[in-house]
Amino acid sequence: MNDTLKCKMSICTKALENRIFGENASESLSAIENLVKLFDVVGDEVSSKTKSGPTTTTHDEAQAITSALSNILQFSVSSEQILGQKELNDLKKYTRETLFPRWIEAVLKNVSVETNNKLNASDKHRFDALLFSLVKQGPSLQVFMILNTALINSCAGFSQMKFISLMESFISEKLQSLFLKQCLVEKNSTNTAFDQKQNYVEWEELISALSSFPDRIAGKLQNHNSDKFLPINYIELLGNTIIIVLEEVHSLLKSDQDCSLEFISRLIGKLCLTGYADILWNSMISRLCVFVKQNYIWCRICERIVTRVPDKCIECVIVPLLQKIPWYGLVDKFLGDSILTNRKIHYLLCTKLLFHRYFDETQLVRNVLGYLASSRTRRLLYLETMKNLLSVWGDGSAIKHTSYSQHLFISRALMICIGYLNEKEKSLLKEEFVGILMPAVQCHIGSSDMKLRKLGMVVAETLTSTLDPKGPKLHFEFERDVEVYDLLSYLHVPEDTSTQTPEAIPRLEKKDIEPVTCKTTDNPTNLTDDQNTKHNIQTDVELDSDDDLEPYDMSNDVKVTKVKNPKYIRDCMEGLICSDDAERVEACLFSAEQLIRKSPDGLKEIAAEFSKILLHLQNNFSTRGFDAVRFGAMVALAVECPVEVAGYLSSQFYERNYNLRQRMDILEVLSAAAQELAKPVDKNRVRQHQPVKEIKPVKESDDWREIVEKRIEGKTRRFIKGRTQPEPAQVANRFAPVAGHFFFPLLNKVDRSQPSFDLLGKETIVLRKLIYSLGIILHSALHVPLATQMCVNLLEFIWALRYHSDSCIRQALLYATSMVILVLPPFCVLTDLQDVMLETKSWLQETIDNDTDMECKRMALQALVLLENTMQQGFKLDLNDGRA
């Protein structure tokens, strides 16, 4: 195509734009009709490239194109100038890419209220039909970009509504053509490098416009937005269009035509990076999972569109995809062996998703580890990943500095890896894995968190029994709850349960499946012969049995024993110390609390000794309910004699020759006794019988004033008569005078280390219990004069341990901090302890921002809210005092 023809066409195009945008309505419509005819003759680039077989230039085709150009541009174009194939293609390309955009912009500028008022009814209908024909027959890329720009720059009114209708028509009918055009490859391209660079520039603009379209349109249209432009509908439409285009590409590849999936891959990456990954994959994954089972071409297509996304989009694309794929065996169809060649995918799957992130849903980790273990080429990666998981799982520092959710995620991943081990790998890796496992079990069992200890027990038992089924095994005693069974379920390798076919997918979407219910009947006539026989036998047995007799209620029966219950407290103590008779020990133990609650004379003199007996008492006879009854007796003793018992127990807490269970019992008894002493005891609960009054006959009064007052009182309606019941009697706080005996002795020796009891070192379980107990005792001392001093001492203790490595200790410290805030009076927070509370506030804010444990963050947030409310209450009190 020569430059003279280009120049002449460009000059005439300006005149065409003036005619389209001119005052003469009929001339404008005629020009637009000629434009539509030219679109029809030149055609879209997609239709010409998808035709099978060689294309030949004929004189008729050249004549049709030159005739259409002559009509629309109003100058003569000789068909002899474009007889060659190259000249004809150049003319088509120049017309599509250069002239059409200018003409379409001129047409869209003519869309206005003024132009619409100039047209009669038939011309309005004709103009609308021509607009939709332009959108349908014009070059898809240019039409979309021009429509998008026009819609973004439009103002509310007639033109904007018309642009919305045109864009709705375009995305419904022309989006497939737009995507397919970007996937086609020209066989005889002479300027490949330049064309590729130009394609990248066009793709970036188009992909940016497509991905940002719903957000920009929502901001522009606001309440007048179309349903098709909403993100959930628009992205789902893009996903369905991508599937249709991929089916067309699959057909072209089967017919030996070259295609490129780079545009589709870049578009998917951009949409996922924008935040639409879930919507996009939900619309595509079900069909793709069925297609990849058909042939290797679909596998190659899916692998290209997933693994060839830009590096910045890899995580945004692969993570939601792995969460949506229903079976690990299909991951290989989408990723292939790209993990061996792509370092970013290798780092993402083997390191980041397993060690740096965690997910509540387990489908992703199942797919990742199943993908690594399902191929011989990736088997070494699977074994290396399992070894890394076991090392991180057993690392003491990782256990302390990661949240429980993260550790649970790693434990689940490790259980999945155990399920994929074969016999050869078990024998080869047994010694190495057991060597890593033993210190790991020790770290878990030494943790103060019961959940972590249980995780360590379950994983250790499972791994040792799997590596050496016939050898020695670890065995722990723990409760098999829902979490344990959930962990054990990851040992089973899942199977593909999907039976969908490509033909069945559309039918399944439209078909309503009703649940099938099984109806049962009690009529024996509907049973088989064998069932009738069994039914008759069962009926005979029921007739002969005594099941219809109601049993006696024996719930309140007292167990008959030869040993009488002790009636005196010293007899009870003697029975617990000196007797080897199981029945006597049981009788004395079950009678202890009742005898103590009676507060007999001389109880204070023997309270410390009785506490010692109960503290060292062991369940030698396997008595049912032993721990609860013993605990109740110790609490009753601490309530009746708080000074003596609290002093003895507090002094024994730091002594030698006590196991952890006994130290925990001391703390539990002191906490429960403090709570019971803090509860008020209402002595007026028992109703007192009022004395019987003598009824005397009413005498008529001679005073006329008294008679009038009685009549007025009888006819007067009173809404409030004042207090009808006496105020409740004031009861002294029993815990106030003894609060110091419960609290301060527990803090005196907290920093002293002993060879057998290192409270601030390894004994984190007892330290955690101690902090919780101090918080409970402090809260029981609410409104006690000594409470402020107790808060100060506890805050000093908290401040020394606020950055403890164990998350359970940090949780206990945050609980104690909340108790301090609740107990402190508001004026103390703003006066005496203002500096301390401001530092505490900064620490709480730091915990919310930087702590790795979610429970610590939640508790710190609660404590911070309490502190801010207390400070606001203090400000209000100061303001009221100032006004007064």
Order of alpha helices (4+ residues) and beta strands (2+ residues): alpha-alpha-alpha-alpha-alpha-alpha-alpha-alpha-alpha-alpha-alpha-alpha-alpha-alpha-alpha-alpha-alpha-alpha-alpha-alpha-alpha-alpha-alpha-alpha-alpha-alpha-alpha-alpha-alpha-alpha-alpha-alpha-alpha-alpha-alpha-alpha-alpha-alpha-alpha-alpha-alpha-alpha-alpha
